[in-house]
Amino acid sequence: MKAEEMRAQSAEELTKRVNDAHEELFNLRFRLSTRQLVNHRELPRVKKEIARLNTIIREKQAK
C-alpha cells in the first residue's frame, strides 16, 4: 500500500494495520528461525511498512 493510501485512512485503521504488521513480522521471524521462510526479503518489507505506518500516525497526531 502506498503512503497516499495510508494517509487517507483513520488513525484507528492505521493502528490496527501496525498491529497486524507486527504480528506478521513475528511470524516471519519464527519461520526464518525454523528455516521455513523461502523469501527472506519479506522481513525488511514488513519493517519498512511498520515504519511508514508509524510515521503517518505521528504526522496525524502532530496536526
C-alpha positions as CSV (number, residue, x, y, z in Angstrom):
1,M,0.0,0.0,0.0
2,K,1.3,3.4,-0.9
3,A,1.8,6.3,1.6
4,E,-1.0,8.3,0.0
5,E,-3.5,5.5,0.5
6,M,-2.3,5.1,4.1
7,R,-2.8,8.9,4.8
8,A,-6.4,8.6,3.7
9,Q,-7.1,6.1,6.5
10,S,-8.1,7.0,10.0
11,A,-5.7,6.7,13.0
12,E,-7.6,3.7,14.3
13,E,-7.3,1.8,11.0
14,L,-3.6,2.7,10.9
15,T,-3.1,1.4,14.4
16,K,-4.8,-1.8,13.5
17,R,-2.6,-2.2,10.5
18,V,0.5,-1.6,12.6
19,N,-0.6,-4.4,15.0
20,D,-1.2,-6.7,12.1
21,A,2.2,-5.9,10.6
22,H,3.9,-6.6,14.0
23,E,2.1,-10.0,14.1
24,E,3.3,-10.7,10.5
25,L,6.9,-9.8,11.4
26,F,6.8,-12.1,14.4
27,N,5.5,-15.0,12.2
28,L,8.2,-14.2,9.6
29,R,11.0,-14.2,12.2
30,F,9.6,-17.5,13.6
31,R,9.6,-19.1,10.1
32,L,13.1,-17.7,9.5
33,S,14.4,-19.4,12.7
34,T,12.9,-22.7,11.7
35,R,14.2,-22.4,8.2
36,Q,10.7,-22.4,6.6
37,L,11.0,-18.9,5.2
38,V,11.5,-19.0,1.4
39,N,11.7,-15.3,0.6
40,H,13.9,-13.6,3.2
41,R,13.2,-10.2,1.7
42,E,9.8,-10.2,3.4
43,L,11.4,-9.1,6.7
44,P,12.7,-5.7,5.5
45,R,9.5,-5.1,3.6
46,V,7.4,-5.6,6.7
47,K,9.8,-3.5,8.8
48,K,9.5,-0.6,6.3
49,E,5.8,-0.9,6.2
50,I,5.7,-0.6,10.0
51,A,8.0,2.5,9.9
52,R,5.8,4.1,7.2
53,L,2.6,3.5,9.3
54,N,4.2,4.8,12.4
55,T,5.4,7.9,10.6
56,I,1.9,8.6,9.2
57,I,0.3,8.1,12.6
58,R,2.8,10.5,14.1
59,E,2.0,13.1,11.3
60,K,-1.7,12.8,12.1
61,Q,-1.0,13.3,15.9
62,A,1.1,16.4,15.2
63,K,-1.8,18.1,13.3
